[in-house]
Amino acid sequence: MGKRVLAVLVVTAAGVIGPVFAEGDPEQGRVLARTNCAHCHGVDGNARSTSFQPVPMLAGQPAVYLIQEMRNYLAGARDDSSKNAAMTRALEEMSDQDILDVAAFFAAQKRY
């Protein structure tokens, strides 16, 4: 009986946690990032911030972190201080797979 309960818990946890750790396609992410992210974050995620508009560097960040933060923007759990809420608007046009792909791309980039 105890093994059955443990198996159910593991399968349930995998269903909840699994999507956060799902693999994205960095090549597809590169295409999406150039279209949706490069204007602010740079083509490789090495943003060049100014004192007027600080922009986070995404290059080399763990994909899990990037995925979670993009989801936080969409859920309103992270404040969007970008000009005209550009971050949230860009994410609203992306599917969950797009988010995984973009995260995989930026995670694979080297910081300058």
C-alpha positions as CSV (number, residue, x, y, z in Angstrom):
1,M,0.0,0.0,0.0
2,G,2.8,2.4,0.9
3,K,4.6,1.9,-2.4
4,R,1.3,2.6,-4.3
5,V,0.8,5.9,-2.5
6,L,4.4,6.9,-3.1
7,A,4.0,6.1,-6.8
8,V,0.9,8.3,-7.1
9,L,2.7,11.1,-5.3
10,V,5.7,10.9,-7.7
11,V,3.5,10.9,-10.8
12,T,1.5,13.8,-9.5
13,A,4.6,15.8,-8.6
14,A,6.0,15.1,-12.0
15,G,2.9,16.5,-13.6
16,V,3.1,19.7,-11.6
17,I,6.9,20.2,-11.6
18,G,7.6,18.6,-15.1
19,P,6.5,21.6,-17.2
20,V,9.0,23.9,-15.5
21,F,11.9,21.5,-16.4
22,A,10.7,20.7,-19.9
23,E,13.2,21.1,-22.6
24,G,13.0,23.9,-25.1
25,D,14.5,24.1,-28.6
26,P,17.3,26.7,-28.6
27,E,17.2,27.1,-32.4
28,Q,13.5,27.9,-32.4
29,G,14.2,30.1,-29.3
30,R,16.8,32.0,-31.3
31,V,14.3,32.9,-34.0
32,L,11.7,33.9,-31.4
33,A,14.2,35.9,-29.4
34,R,15.3,37.9,-32.4
35,T,11.7,38.8,-33.2
36,N,10.4,39.4,-29.6
37,C,13.3,40.0,-27.3
38,A,16.3,41.5,-29.1
39,H,15.1,45.1,-29.1
40,C,15.5,45.3,-25.3
41,H,17.7,42.3,-24.3
42,G,20.0,42.2,-27.3
43,V,20.2,39.4,-29.9
44,D,22.2,37.2,-27.6
45,G,20.7,38.3,-24.3
46,N,23.6,40.6,-23.3
47,A,21.5,43.7,-22.8
48,R,23.2,47.0,-22.7
49,S,21.2,48.8,-20.0
50,T,21.2,52.6,-19.5
51,S,20.5,54.6,-16.5
52,F,17.1,55.5,-18.1
53,Q,15.9,52.0,-18.6
54,P,17.7,49.1,-16.9
55,V,17.3,45.8,-18.8
56,P,18.2,42.5,-17.4
57,M,20.9,40.4,-19.0
58,L,19.4,37.0,-20.0
59,A,22.5,35.4,-21.5
60,G,23.6,32.4,-19.4
61,Q,20.8,32.5,-16.9
62,P,19.4,29.1,-16.1
63,A,16.4,28.1,-18.2
64,V,14.4,27.2,-15.2
65,Y,14.8,30.7,-13.8
66,L,13.9,32.4,-17.1
67,I,10.8,30.2,-17.5
68,Q,9.6,30.9,-14.0
69,E,10.1,34.7,-14.4
70,M,8.4,34.8,-17.7
71,R,5.4,33.0,-16.1
72,N,5.6,35.4,-13.2
73,Y,5.2,38.4,-15.6
74,L,2.2,36.7,-17.2
75,A,0.6,36.0,-13.9
76,G,1.2,39.5,-12.6
77,A,3.4,38.2,-9.9
78,R,6.4,40.3,-11.3
79,D,6.0,44.0,-11.9
80,D,6.5,45.0,-15.5
81,S,8.4,48.3,-15.4
82,S,9.3,48.1,-19.1
83,K,8.1,50.9,-21.4
84,N,4.4,50.4,-22.2
85,A,4.5,47.0,-20.5
86,A,6.4,45.6,-23.5
87,M,7.6,42.6,-21.6
88,T,4.1,41.4,-20.7
89,R,2.7,42.2,-24.1
90,A,5.5,40.2,-25.8
91,L,4.9,37.2,-23.5
92,E,1.2,37.3,-24.1
93,E,1.9,36.5,-27.8
94,M,4.0,33.5,-26.9
95,S,2.8,29.9,-26.3
96,D,4.2,27.9,-23.4
97,Q,6.4,26.1,-25.9
98,D,7.7,29.4,-27.2
99,I,8.7,30.4,-23.6
100,L,10.5,27.1,-23.1
101,D,12.3,27.7,-26.5
102,V,13.4,31.2,-25.7
103,A,14.6,30.2,-22.2
104,A,16.7,27.4,-23.8
105,F,18.2,29.8,-26.2
106,F,19.2,32.5,-23.7
107,A,20.5,29.8,-21.2
108,A,22.9,28.6,-23.9
109,Q,24.3,32.0,-24.6
110,K,27.6,33.2,-23.1
111,R,27.7,36.4,-21.1
112,Y,30.1,39.0,-22.5
